[in-house]
């Protein structure tokens, strides 16, 4: 297993929305929800880091803030990757996965014995 340097969690979509857009622009969650044509709860859950960004929402945010869809999707992906890399249980499960190279080598070894 590759060793990675422990880093702090990347900024979430919710953090970026709150600190880079909502607060500086003096927008409320209701205002943004209305602009995005979604329910207030969808925006609230995203801003409060209780929901992951969907591709649909990434398109809406990109349009609303004149950014790229990739900007928003990359924020979410960076958090998702960090969470997997820093979850001990997931790392334990991943360490037990047998690579396809090993499976083929074992199959070849057993074929030679037979």
C-alpha atoms as one frame of an Amber mdcrd trajectory, in Angstrom:
protein
   0.000   0.000   0.000   1.330   3.413  -0.914   2.171   5.710   1.948   0.684
   9.160   1.624   1.437  12.232   3.629  -1.399  13.181   5.942  -2.888  16.397
   4.701  -5.766  18.455   5.941  -9.117  17.857   4.373  -9.597  19.835   1.147
 -12.167  22.598   0.984 -15.645  21.223   0.457 -18.170  22.517  -2.053 -20.141
  23.831   0.922 -17.117  25.724   2.277 -16.421  27.319  -1.089 -20.064  28.249
  -1.561 -20.287  29.804   1.865 -16.972  31.630   2.122 -16.279  32.500  -1.518
 -19.775  33.197  -2.795 -22.626  33.491  -0.297 -20.921  35.617   2.351 -18.986
  37.971   0.020 -22.047  38.476  -2.202 -24.392  38.777   0.785 -26.533  35.937
  -0.583 -28.730  33.760   1.598 -29.355  30.068   1.039 -32.893  30.913  -0.070
 -31.545  33.408  -2.629 -29.186  30.859  -4.126 -31.833  28.121  -4.172 -34.151
  30.437  -6.069 -31.411  31.322  -8.594 -30.558  27.635  -9.077 -34.224  26.665
  -9.345 -33.885  24.027  -6.619 -35.414  23.523  -3.177 -33.854  25.426  -0.315
 -33.071  22.143   1.465 -30.831  21.057  -1.414 -28.674  24.158  -1.122 -28.718
  24.094   2.679 -27.544  20.471   2.794 -24.746  21.249   0.338 -23.598  24.402
   2.155 -23.662  22.573   5.500 -21.692  19.622   4.100 -24.576  17.213   4.650
 -24.874  16.302   0.975 -22.409  15.547  -1.782 -22.421  17.569  -4.951 -24.304
  16.000  -7.844 -23.372  16.534 -11.473 -26.672  18.317 -12.009 -25.920  20.742
  -9.178 -22.391  21.286 -10.526 -23.920  22.442 -13.815 -26.308  24.770 -11.972
 -23.523  26.289  -9.859 -21.259  26.700 -12.892 -24.001  28.558 -14.733 -24.944
  30.723 -11.738 -21.385  31.744 -10.871 -19.874  31.691 -14.375 -17.369  28.993
 -13.480 -16.628  25.631 -15.052 -18.509  22.474 -14.176 -15.112  20.870 -13.572
 -14.305  23.437 -10.890 -17.202  22.190  -8.758 -16.785  18.503  -9.595 -13.065
  18.647  -8.787 -13.793  20.156  -5.374 -16.104  17.231  -4.602 -13.713  14.654
  -6.035 -10.800  15.981  -3.961 -12.869  15.616  -0.782 -14.068  12.136  -1.778
 -10.505  10.951  -2.439  -9.237  12.461   0.819 -12.023  10.747   2.771 -11.177
   7.323   1.325  -7.438   7.812   1.886  -8.016   8.854   5.492 -10.605   6.255
   6.490  -8.865   3.431   8.372 -11.645   0.915   7.773 -11.722   1.555   4.043
  -7.935   1.339   3.868  -8.048  -2.012   5.687 -10.634  -3.305   3.215  -8.586
  -2.058   0.267  -5.475  -3.768   1.618  -7.279  -7.122   1.364  -8.087  -6.754
  -2.337  -6.150  -9.144  -4.532  -4.756  -7.548  -7.677  -5.547  -9.067 -11.046
  -1.805  -9.613 -11.604  -1.729 -11.817  -8.490  -4.832 -13.735  -9.610  -3.287
 -14.426 -13.027   0.057 -15.413 -11.508  -1.641 -17.824  -9.092  -3.695 -19.286
 -11.933  -0.560 -19.726 -14.046   1.290 -21.326 -11.107  -1.534 -23.810 -10.472
  -1.715 -24.646 -14.208   2.008 -25.464 -14.234   1.622 -27.783 -11.227  -1.276
 -29.690 -12.807
